[in-house]
Amino acid sequence: MDTTRQQKINKLIQKELGEIFRKQTQQMRGVLVSVSTVRVTPDLGLAKIYLSIFPSEKGKELLENIKANSKAVRFDLGQKVGKQLRIIPELAFYLDDSLDYLENIDRLLNTNNSKNNE
């Protein structure tokens, strides 16, 4: 269970990283990177960021690129939230594949329903 402070920092980081990724992917047509969840550790030293990437085929490639440039992303984040946070947490990026999971379940259910209707 996150404390109120952790929840506020989670939301702040989510909002600012979303804006950073929006600006970075603006040049890339047809690519969307959104920050679905942020979880900060109790000592505020590490932030686990879950990214939802569209199209999902490019997800792994973009995630590796983001991980390779995590120091630059952390610096950009520090520029935006430096007044609110004394220490900018280390950033760990993960792929949020919950939408793919939901699409797969939906596809399976539709396939199953069409077989039952025959």
C-alpha positions in Angstrom: 0.0 0.0 0.0 1.5 3.3 -1.1 1.6 6.3 1.2 -0.1 9.5 0.2 3.3 11.0 -0.7 4.2 8.1 -2.9 0.8 8.4 -4.7 1.4 12.1 -5.3 4.9 11.4 -6.6 3.6 8.6 -8.8 1.0 10.9 -10.4 3.6 13.7 -10.9 6.1 11.4 -12.5 3.4 9.8 -14.7 2.2 13.2 -15.9 5.6 14.6 -16.7 7.0 11.5 -18.3 3.9 11.3 -20.5 4.6 14.8 -21.7 8.2 14.0 -22.3 7.4 10.9 -24.3 4.7 12.7 -26.2 7.2 15.4 -27.4 9.8 12.8 -28.2 7.5 10.6 -30.3 5.8 13.5 -32.1 8.3 13.2 -35.0 7.6 9.5 -35.3 4.4 9.1 -37.2 2.0 6.4 -36.0 3.8 5.7 -32.7 2.3 6.4 -29.3 4.1 5.9 -26.0 2.0 6.4 -22.9 2.8 5.9 -19.2 0.2 3.6 -17.8 1.6 3.2 -14.3 4.3 4.5 -12.0 5.3 2.9 -8.7 7.9 4.6 -6.5 9.7 2.7 -3.8 9.1 3.8 -0.2 12.5 5.4 0.0 11.7 7.3 -3.3 15.0 6.0 -4.8 13.5 4.0 -7.7 10.5 4.5 -9.9 9.2 1.6 -11.9 7.5 2.9 -15.0 5.1 0.8 -17.1 4.8 1.9 -20.7 2.1 1.1 -23.1 3.4 1.4 -26.7 1.3 1.5 -29.8 1.7 -0.2 -32.2 2.7 -3.2 -30.0 4.9 -4.7 -32.7 7.4 -1.9 -32.1 7.1 -2.2 -28.3 10.2 -4.2 -27.5 12.4 -2.1 -29.9 11.2 1.2 -28.4 11.5 -0.1 -24.9 15.1 -1.0 -25.5 15.7 2.4 -27.0 14.1 4.1 -24.0 16.1 1.9 -21.5 19.3 2.9 -23.4 18.5 6.6 -23.0 17.1 6.4 -19.5 19.7 8.8 -18.1 18.6 11.4 -20.6 15.0 10.8 -19.7 15.8 11.1 -16.0 17.6 14.4 -16.7 14.6 15.7 -18.6 12.3 14.6 -15.8 14.6 16.4 -13.3 14.4 19.6 -15.3 10.6 19.5 -15.0 10.1 18.3 -11.4 13.3 19.6 -9.8 11.4 22.2 -7.8 9.0 19.6 -6.3 11.4 16.7 -5.7 14.7 16.9 -3.9 15.9 13.7 -5.3 14.9 12.4 -8.7 14.5 8.6 -8.5 16.3 6.1 -10.8 14.0 5.0 -13.6 13.3 1.4 -14.5 11.1 0.9 -17.6 8.8 -2.1 -18.2 6.5 -2.9 -21.0 2.8 -2.9 -20.0 1.2 -5.5 -22.2 -2.2 -5.6 -20.5 -3.9 -4.2 -23.6 -2.4 -7.0 -25.7 -3.6 -9.4 -23.1 -7.1 -8.0 -23.2 -7.2 -8.0 -27.0 -6.2 -11.7 -26.9 -8.9 -12.6 -24.5 -11.4 -10.6 -26.5 -10.3 -12.4 -29.7 -10.5 -15.8 -28.0 -14.0 -15.0 -26.7 -15.2 -13.8 -30.1 -13.8 -17.0 -31.8 -15.4 -19.1 -29.2 -18.8 -17.3 -29.6 -18.7 -17.7 -33.4 -18.1 -21.5 -33.0 -21.0 -21.7 -30.6 -23.4 -19.9 -33.0 -22.7 -22.3 -35.9 
